[in-house]
Amino acid sequence: MLSAWKLLRAVILSAAVAALTAVVVYAGAYLLFPVTGLEVTGARMFPESEAWQALPDHASLLTLNTGALERNIESNPWVQGAEVLKNWESGIVTVEVKERRVVLSGVVDGREMFFSADGAELPGLGGARLGRVELDAGRLEEVLGIVGALRESGAGLESVDDLGAHGVTVMVNGRRVLSSGDVGRDQARALEGVMEEHPEAPYFDLRSPGRVVVGEREGQR
């Protein structure tokens, strides 16, 4: 019985010492390397107040988990990516935000929906001036496939403008591109180069498999 009591007392003492050590370490870290401020760059829709809320109370540069803070900020639908940087001289934490932008304003089976180039659904237009496109769930999948192919190719996709039996019309680098659901990745990658070769052409057609067709206006090749 006495042996068990000694063992329990040793465990309690060890836990108390560990807790006290942790308190001393965190207090020391805060006193020596306190977070003195927070700045958010690259954000328009993401509020800086939300970044402050994600920052722990009495945060220290030494103990701040930048990965956890980045994931917390990226949980906001407008944020596509975030990078947290520490300035050890000033104590300021900078959050560099890459925001999503609406490229499709759609009415899907009667419901208003907004999507970014990476296929994420957004809560609103976010200041974008886009015309509404009416479509059903099946055509939405087609449109998002086209949007995804253009995004992966690095094309400067700006908006989805029209949808009909003829295909899907999008704006890429200020010029109209007509596409369809089976647009190939190679076609999408070739588009930028073809645009550079034909700076005067306002219209490009990706509906022919494996080809990028250049025209002066929609319907003319």
Backbone bond lengths (Angstrom), bond angles and torsions (degrees), N, CA, C in turn:
res aa  C-N    CA-C-N  psi(-1)  N-CA   C-N-CA  omega(-1)  CA-C   N-CA-C  phi
1 M - - - 1.463 - - 1.527 110.33 -
2 L 1.326 116.69 -42.87 1.458 121.70 -179.95 1.521 110.37 -65.16
3 S 1.352 115.11 -39.71 1.458 120.04 179.44 1.527 110.81 -62.88
4 A 1.330 117.00 -41.48 1.460 121.63 179.42 1.531 110.31 -64.13
5 W 1.319 116.40 -40.52 1.465 120.53 178.69 1.529 111.01 -63.86
6 K 1.324 117.58 -40.94 1.466 121.18 178.30 1.531 110.83 -63.55
7 L 1.336 114.90 -40.31 1.467 119.27 179.19 1.528 110.70 -64.26
8 L 1.350 116.55 -44.30 1.462 121.06 179.11 1.517 110.87 -62.85
9 R 1.338 116.49 -41.75 1.461 120.28 -179.63 1.526 110.49 -65.08
10 A 1.331 116.58 -37.02 1.466 120.58 178.96 1.536 110.84 -66.03
11 V 1.340 115.06 -40.09 1.466 119.56 178.88 1.524 110.62 -65.00
12 I 1.334 116.60 -45.08 1.463 121.02 179.36 1.515 111.13 -62.07
13 L 1.334 116.07 -42.61 1.458 120.64 179.58 1.527 111.07 -63.63
14 S 1.338 116.27 -41.87 1.470 120.19 179.38 1.519 110.95 -63.55
15 A 1.331 116.36 -41.94 1.465 120.68 179.64 1.515 110.91 -64.69
16 A 1.343 116.14 -39.64 1.456 120.41 179.77 1.526 110.97 -66.11
17 V 1.328 116.24 -41.83 1.469 120.60 178.75 1.520 110.30 -64.21
18 A 1.346 116.82 -41.81 1.462 120.84 179.51 1.527 111.10 -63.58
19 A 1.328 116.14 -42.74 1.462 120.64 179.81 1.520 110.69 -64.87
20 L 1.339 115.98 -43.05 1.460 119.86 179.54 1.524 110.97 -64.60
21 T 1.337 115.78 -39.96 1.466 120.05 178.21 1.525 110.88 -61.50
22 A 1.339 115.81 -44.05 1.463 120.46 179.94 1.523 110.72 -61.26
23 V 1.343 116.21 -41.87 1.463 120.28 179.79 1.516 110.37 -63.46
24 V 1.321 116.13 -42.93 1.466 120.82 -179.62 1.525 110.80 -64.40
25 V 1.351 115.95 -42.93 1.463 120.45 -178.99 1.524 110.51 -63.73
26 Y 1.341 117.00 -47.65 1.458 120.09 -178.60 1.523 111.57 -66.90
27 A 1.320 116.94 -39.36 1.463 119.89 178.21 1.520 110.29 -64.73
28 G 1.320 115.81 -42.12 1.461 119.79 178.71 1.519 112.01 -64.79
29 A 1.339 115.64 -40.79 1.460 120.07 179.37 1.518 110.64 -62.63
30 Y 1.329 115.70 -41.43 1.469 119.31 -179.71 1.530 111.18 -67.38
31 L 1.334 116.87 -39.82 1.457 120.17 -179.06 1.524 111.57 -69.33
32 L 1.337 116.74 -36.40 1.462 120.62 -176.46 1.529 112.68 -85.96
33 F 1.344 117.14 -38.00 1.467 121.05 -175.99 1.535 110.92 -131.94
34 P 1.326 118.64 61.60 1.471 120.07 -178.46 1.528 111.23 -73.25
35 V 1.332 116.73 150.97 1.462 121.57 170.56 1.527 106.56 -79.67
36 T 1.326 116.69 113.96 1.462 121.38 -174.96 1.531 113.02 -93.73
37 G 1.310 116.80 -14.97 1.457 119.67 -179.21 1.507 111.38 -172.31
38 L 1.330 115.51 169.43 1.460 121.31 -179.57 1.521 109.02 -141.41
39 E 1.338 115.60 133.12 1.461 121.22 178.11 1.520 109.36 -125.76
40 V 1.318 115.93 140.59 1.463 121.87 176.99 1.521 108.35 -116.96
41 T 1.335 117.10 125.50 1.461 121.67 179.11 1.525 109.76 -117.25
42 G 1.327 115.42 152.30 1.459 121.21 176.55 1.514 114.87 78.72
43 A 1.321 117.31 7.51 1.465 120.85 -176.11 1.519 111.16 -105.58
44 R 1.322 114.66 139.07 1.455 120.72 173.67 1.517 110.13 -124.09
45 M 1.335 116.34 -42.32 1.452 120.93 -179.82 1.532 111.95 -95.57
46 F 1.325 116.78 -26.07 1.466 120.36 179.59 1.519 109.64 -80.61
47 P 1.346 118.07 120.66 1.472 120.30 -177.27 1.527 112.14 -78.63
48 E 1.325 116.35 138.44 1.454 121.01 179.19 1.530 111.17 -61.76
49 S 1.328 116.56 -30.73 1.469 120.13 179.57 1.525 111.71 -60.10
50 E 1.335 116.45 -31.18 1.462 119.64 179.19 1.528 111.00 -69.20
51 A 1.325 116.53 -34.15 1.463 120.41 175.90 1.526 110.81 -67.02
52 W 1.336 115.93 -39.93 1.464 120.07 177.03 1.532 110.43 -62.05
53 Q 1.321 117.05 -40.41 1.464 120.63 179.97 1.524 111.56 -65.48
54 A 1.331 116.20 -31.11 1.465 120.08 -179.91 1.524 111.78 -78.12
55 L 1.323 116.80 -15.90 1.470 121.10 -179.46 1.527 109.15 -80.76
56 P 1.339 118.64 127.73 1.473 120.16 -179.51 1.530 111.92 -61.84
57 D 1.319 116.12 151.40 1.459 120.87 175.14 1.524 110.11 -63.33
58 H 1.330 115.78 143.35 1.476 121.36 179.55 1.531 110.41 53.11
59 A 1.327 115.79 44.31 1.464 120.50 -177.25 1.523 111.27 -68.47
60 S 1.317 115.02 145.60 1.459 122.51 176.76 1.521 108.84 -121.06
61 L 1.323 116.27 143.67 1.458 119.69 176.23 1.522 110.93 -60.37
62 L 1.325 115.39 -31.94 1.464 120.14 -175.48 1.523 111.53 -70.82
63 T 1.321 117.58 -36.61 1.465 120.64 -174.67 1.533 113.44 -105.67
64 L 1.337 118.03 -4.20 1.462 120.66 -177.11 1.526 110.50 -65.99
65 N 1.315 116.47 125.25 1.468 122.67 177.69 1.528 107.80 -87.96
66 T 1.329 116.09 98.21 1.465 120.22 -176.12 1.528 111.64 -65.76
67 G 1.331 117.18 -35.97 1.462 120.16 179.83 1.518 111.85 -62.92
68 A 1.320 116.36 -43.58 1.469 120.58 179.15 1.522 110.61 -65.43
69 L 1.340 116.72 -39.37 1.461 120.48 179.51 1.528 110.53 -65.80
70 E 1.340 116.45 -41.13 1.465 120.52 178.18 1.520 110.92 -61.98
71 R 1.328 117.34 -44.92 1.472 120.81 179.86 1.526 110.92 -63.90
72 N 1.311 116.53 -37.74 1.464 120.47 178.38 1.530 110.47 -62.50
73 I 1.328 116.58 -45.31 1.460 121.13 -179.34 1.535 110.63 -68.03
74 E 1.324 116.96 -37.75 1.467 121.19 -179.49 1.527 112.29 -70.56
75 S 1.324 118.17 -10.27 1.458 120.35 175.79 1.536 111.21 -71.99
76 N 1.346 116.71 -16.10 1.461 120.34 174.67 1.534 107.89 -72.76
77 P 1.336 118.68 129.84 1.470 119.94 -174.94 1.518 114.61 -61.24
78 W 1.332 118.54 -24.58 1.461 120.13 179.70 1.523 112.50 -75.94
79 V 1.332 117.45 -17.62 1.462 121.04 -174.08 1.521 110.13 -95.04
80 Q 1.325 115.69 116.39 1.467 120.59 176.81 1.522 110.72 -84.02
81 G 1.321 116.62 -34.43 1.450 120.87 178.74 1.520 110.72 -159.58
82 A 1.333 115.74 151.82 1.469 120.65 179.62 1.518 109.64 -141.73
83 E 1.313 115.36 143.04 1.469 121.17 175.14 1.521 108.38 -129.89
84 V 1.324 115.68 128.30 1.464 121.66 -178.70 1.526 109.17 -102.79
85 L 1.318 115.66 127.29 1.464 121.78 -178.80 1.521 109.74 -120.40
86 K 1.336 116.12 140.01 1.460 121.61 179.21 1.525 110.31 -106.65
87 N 1.313 116.85 133.20 1.457 121.30 173.08 1.525 107.68 -105.32
88 W 1.323 115.99 106.02 1.469 120.49 -173.21 1.519 112.29 -72.66
89 E 1.323 117.74 -18.79 1.462 119.73 179.47 1.530 111.40 -82.19
90 S 1.330 116.28 -44.68 1.469 119.94 -176.47 1.523 112.76 -93.60
91 G 1.339 117.13 -20.79 1.457 120.33 -175.93 1.517 113.66 81.44
92 I 1.339 116.60 6.20 1.472 120.57 -178.39 1.531 110.54 -87.93
93 V 1.317 115.24 136.11 1.467 121.92 175.40 1.532 107.52 -100.83
94 T 1.328 115.88 126.11 1.461 121.27 178.66 1.527 109.55 -107.68
95 V 1.322 116.03 131.11 1.461 122.12 177.08 1.528 107.72 -110.15
96 E 1.327 116.40 111.24 1.460 121.25 177.28 1.521 108.46 -92.16
97 V 1.318 115.49 117.51 1.466 121.49 -173.57 1.526 110.66 -109.60
98 K 1.324 115.33 134.68 1.465 121.70 169.99 1.521 106.86 -108.95
99 E 1.319 115.94 114.09 1.458 119.62 -173.89 1.526 112.37 -94.27
100 R 1.317 113.87 154.58 1.457 120.34 171.51 1.530 109.15 -81.18
101 R 1.323 114.75 157.58 1.462 121.17 178.09 1.521 108.17 -132.54
102 V 1.315 117.12 139.33 1.465 121.02 -179.72 1.525 109.95 -70.73
103 V 1.342 117.02 128.49 1.468 121.52 174.40 1.524 111.22 -116.18
104 L 1.322 117.09 -13.93 1.463 120.97 179.08 1.522 110.18 -134.88
105 S 1.330 114.89 119.30 1.460 121.57 171.60 1.519 105.98 -108.65
106 G 1.328 116.57 107.27 1.445 119.82 -172.67 1.513 113.90 -125.51
107 V 1.320 114.50 154.81 1.457 121.75 170.69 1.523 105.12 -111.54
108 V 1.340 115.78 103.27 1.458 122.17 -173.64 1.523 109.27 -102.44
109 D 1.335 115.40 110.56 1.469 120.70 -177.46 1.533 111.22 50.33
110 G 1.327 115.56 41.93 1.462 121.59 177.13 1.515 115.07 87.56
111 R 1.323 117.93 -5.14 1.470 121.23 -179.10 1.518 110.34 -106.63
112 E 1.330 116.37 130.38 1.454 121.09 179.13 1.529 109.95 -76.14
113 M 1.343 115.77 127.91 1.461 120.84 -177.33 1.527 109.23 -139.27
114 F 1.338 115.55 152.29 1.456 121.59 -178.41 1.535 108.71 -131.51
115 F 1.343 116.37 136.93 1.460 120.37 -176.43 1.528 110.80 -133.81
116 S 1.339 114.17 147.50 1.458 120.93 175.96 1.525 108.93 -95.00
117 A 1.328 116.29 176.70 1.458 121.08 -177.95 1.528 112.76 -65.71
118 D 1.334 117.78 -23.72 1.468 119.86 178.73 1.523 111.65 -92.89
119 G 1.337 117.29 12.73 1.452 121.30 174.68 1.510 115.31 84.22
120 A 1.329 117.68 4.02 1.462 120.67 -179.55 1.526 109.79 -78.14
121 E 1.335 115.99 138.08 1.460 119.84 175.97 1.527 108.64 -82.46
122 L 1.320 115.85 133.23 1.457 121.85 -176.69 1.528 110.14 -113.29
123 P 1.328 116.88 157.31 1.468 120.28 -174.68 1.522 115.16 -77.69
124 G 1.316 118.57 -7.72 1.457 120.34 -178.82 1.515 110.70 -174.08
125 L 1.326 116.27 -172.14 1.460 121.44 -179.26 1.527 112.76 -74.84
126 G 1.308 116.74 -25.49 1.460 119.37 179.82 1.512 113.07 63.16
127 G 1.332 116.64 31.47 1.462 120.14 179.04 1.516 114.28 89.17
128 A 1.338 118.31 -7.25 1.459 120.73 180.00 1.528 110.45 -72.11
129 R 1.316 116.31 143.82 1.461 121.50 178.45 1.526 108.48 -106.06
130 L 1.309 115.41 92.96 1.461 121.45 -176.70 1.521 110.36 -126.14
131 G 1.326 115.87 144.60 1.450 120.09 173.01 1.523 109.95 -77.34
132 R 1.323 116.19 151.98 1.461 120.12 -179.55 1.518 110.80 -82.49
133 V 1.322 114.18 140.69 1.457 121.56 177.86 1.522 107.75 -115.22
134 E 1.327 117.47 124.39 1.461 120.51 179.01 1.525 109.40 -92.68
135 L 1.329 115.63 132.35 1.455 121.05 -177.53 1.514 110.13 -159.12
136 D 1.345 115.35 166.63 1.461 119.39 175.52 1.513 108.75 -103.27
137 A 1.330 116.28 179.04 1.468 120.24 -175.04 1.521 111.76 -62.39
138 G 1.338 116.93 -35.26 1.460 119.59 179.65 1.507 112.72 -65.68
139 R 1.333 117.05 -44.13 1.461 120.30 178.46 1.531 111.24 -70.01
140 L 1.334 116.78 -29.18 1.461 119.34 176.66 1.518 110.55 -60.16
141 E 1.324 116.78 -42.89 1.467 120.54 178.81 1.527 110.28 -61.67
142 E 1.326 116.94 -39.69 1.475 121.11 177.67 1.526 110.58 -62.87
143 V 1.322 116.14 -47.28 1.466 120.50 -177.61 1.530 110.82 -63.59
144 L 1.321 117.24 -44.44 1.467 119.84 -179.80 1.522 111.25 -65.88
145 G 1.333 117.09 -29.98 1.466 119.72 175.14 1.519 111.32 -65.28
146 I 1.327 116.90 -41.86 1.466 121.57 177.38 1.528 110.29 -64.98
147 V 1.324 115.22 -45.82 1.464 120.85 179.13 1.529 110.08 -58.62
148 G 1.334 116.52 -43.55 1.462 120.47 -179.96 1.517 112.53 -64.51
149 A 1.338 117.04 -40.96 1.465 120.87 179.54 1.528 111.05 -63.48
150 L 1.329 116.71 -42.13 1.462 120.41 179.45 1.524 110.97 -68.41
151 R 1.321 116.44 -38.41 1.462 119.73 179.46 1.521 110.70 -64.30
152 E 1.331 117.05 -45.70 1.465 120.76 -179.03 1.526 111.60 -63.57
153 S 1.322 116.62 -28.58 1.466 120.15 -179.08 1.527 111.97 -77.86
154 G 1.337 116.16 -13.69 1.458 119.82 -178.12 1.512 113.64 88.61
155 A 1.345 116.83 5.32 1.467 119.88 178.85 1.525 109.91 -65.87
156 G 1.331 115.40 146.64 1.466 120.71 -178.35 1.516 112.01 -80.53
157 L 1.324 116.47 69.62 1.460 121.15 -179.20 1.523 109.92 -65.91
158 E 1.342 116.41 128.98 1.456 121.57 -178.28 1.519 112.95 -109.21
159 S 1.330 117.17 -39.92 1.461 118.89 -176.77 1.524 110.84 -167.70
160 V 1.328 114.53 159.07 1.465 122.78 168.70 1.520 105.98 -101.39
161 D 1.348 116.99 117.47 1.461 120.80 -169.97 1.525 114.72 -102.29
162 D 1.331 117.10 -31.63 1.456 118.19 -172.41 1.521 109.28 -154.52
163 L 1.336 114.01 156.17 1.459 120.83 -178.60 1.522 108.19 -148.02
164 G 1.324 116.04 130.05 1.457 119.48 179.17 1.509 110.63 -164.44
165 A 1.331 116.36 -170.44 1.457 120.42 179.81 1.527 111.19 -64.21
166 H 1.329 116.27 -26.05 1.467 120.93 -179.46 1.523 112.47 -72.65
167 G 1.317 117.88 -22.01 1.450 121.66 -178.54 1.515 111.80 137.63
168 V 1.310 115.43 -160.03 1.464 122.01 -177.80 1.524 108.51 -116.96
169 T 1.324 115.90 125.17 1.464 120.81 179.95 1.522 109.32 -100.68
170 V 1.339 115.34 126.02 1.467 120.89 178.92 1.522 108.59 -127.24
171 M 1.324 114.86 161.51 1.457 121.01 175.02 1.524 108.75 -104.94
172 V 1.338 115.65 125.52 1.461 121.87 178.63 1.527 107.73 -128.11
173 N 1.313 116.31 117.72 1.465 121.36 -179.43 1.533 112.06 51.84
174 G 1.336 115.76 40.78 1.455 120.63 175.83 1.514 115.00 80.42
175 R 1.344 118.64 6.50 1.460 120.53 -179.09 1.526 110.37 -127.72
176 R 1.342 114.60 151.05 1.462 120.49 -175.27 1.524 110.64 -79.88
177 V 1.331 114.78 136.39 1.460 121.36 177.22 1.517 107.89 -130.13
178 L 1.335 116.18 125.59 1.457 121.72 177.98 1.517 108.33 -100.28
179 S 1.325 116.13 128.93 1.457 120.23 -174.84 1.516 109.98 -138.09
180 S 1.326 114.55 177.81 1.462 121.16 176.55 1.519 108.28 -142.00
181 G 1.316 116.11 173.53 1.467 120.55 -173.17 1.505 115.40 -64.68
182 D 1.333 118.11 -19.67 1.461 119.62 -177.98 1.528 112.46 -101.49
183 V 1.330 116.30 25.10 1.463 119.00 177.86 1.515 109.32 -59.63
184 G 1.344 115.45 134.40 1.456 120.01 -177.77 1.515 112.62 -87.42
185 R 1.328 115.93 155.63 1.462 120.02 178.98 1.529 111.06 -63.73
186 D 1.352 116.77 -36.33 1.464 119.78 179.29 1.526 110.63 -65.96
187 Q 1.339 116.70 -38.04 1.460 119.81 176.54 1.523 110.92 -61.41
188 A 1.323 115.07 -46.61 1.461 119.81 -178.99 1.525 111.04 -61.89
189 R 1.344 116.29 -40.21 1.471 119.28 179.57 1.528 111.28 -68.27
190 A 1.351 116.74 -32.68 1.465 120.35 -178.09 1.523 112.16 -76.50
191 L 1.330 116.70 -18.87 1.458 120.67 -173.89 1.523 112.32 -58.37
192 E 1.317 117.31 -45.53 1.467 120.26 -177.13 1.520 111.03 -59.62
193 G 1.343 116.41 -43.72 1.461 119.87 179.53 1.518 112.44 -64.91
194 V 1.334 117.14 -40.30 1.466 120.95 178.73 1.525 110.14 -65.16
195 M 1.325 117.03 -38.11 1.465 120.47 177.60 1.526 111.06 -62.14
196 E 1.326 116.05 -40.19 1.460 119.73 179.21 1.526 111.22 -66.77
197 E 1.319 116.94 -34.41 1.465 121.57 179.66 1.532 111.88 -72.66
198 H 1.338 116.56 -24.82 1.466 120.94 -177.47 1.539 109.45 -127.04
199 P 1.323 116.83 69.05 1.474 119.74 -176.32 1.518 113.48 -64.41
200 E 1.328 117.50 -18.85 1.465 120.33 -177.84 1.524 112.39 -88.29
201 A 1.322 117.70 -14.83 1.463 120.74 -174.40 1.529 110.49 -81.54
202 P 1.328 118.13 127.44 1.464 120.65 -179.31 1.526 113.52 -92.61
203 Y 1.350 116.65 -6.02 1.464 118.85 -171.00 1.525 110.99 -138.08
204 F 1.341 115.64 135.72 1.470 121.66 178.89 1.531 108.90 -135.03
205 D 1.340 115.59 144.79 1.462 121.78 -174.24 1.527 109.51 -122.59
206 L 1.335 115.83 121.96 1.469 121.24 179.36 1.523 112.23 -107.88
207 R 1.316 118.08 13.66 1.461 119.68 -174.73 1.519 113.27 -76.74
208 S 1.329 117.86 -23.30 1.461 120.20 177.75 1.523 109.43 -80.72
209 P 1.338 118.84 124.43 1.476 121.09 -176.46 1.531 112.11 -55.01
210 G 1.323 115.71 127.20 1.458 121.43 175.30 1.511 115.23 75.69
211 R 1.320 118.06 8.59 1.463 119.95 -176.75 1.519 111.58 -130.54
212 V 1.338 114.71 154.09 1.457 121.93 169.26 1.517 106.58 -119.76
213 V 1.328 116.85 112.19 1.460 122.09 -176.48 1.524 109.24 -97.73
214 V 1.334 116.13 134.26 1.458 122.26 -178.14 1.515 109.32 -104.95
215 G 1.340 116.81 136.54 1.461 120.91 178.43 1.506 111.75 -143.62
216 E 1.328 116.02 159.96 1.461 121.06 178.40 1.525 110.70 -76.64
217 R 1.331 117.01 -29.11 1.460 121.44 176.90 1.519 108.09 -153.97
218 E 1.307 116.08 165.49 1.464 121.05 -176.90 1.530 110.02 -60.26
219 G 1.342 114.83 129.87 1.456 120.38 179.66 1.531 112.86 95.36
220 Q 1.349 117.02 -11.55 1.473 120.06 178.46 1.513 109.16 -110.00
221 R 1.335 116.49 132.84 1.454 120.63 -178.74 1.528 110.40 -116.43
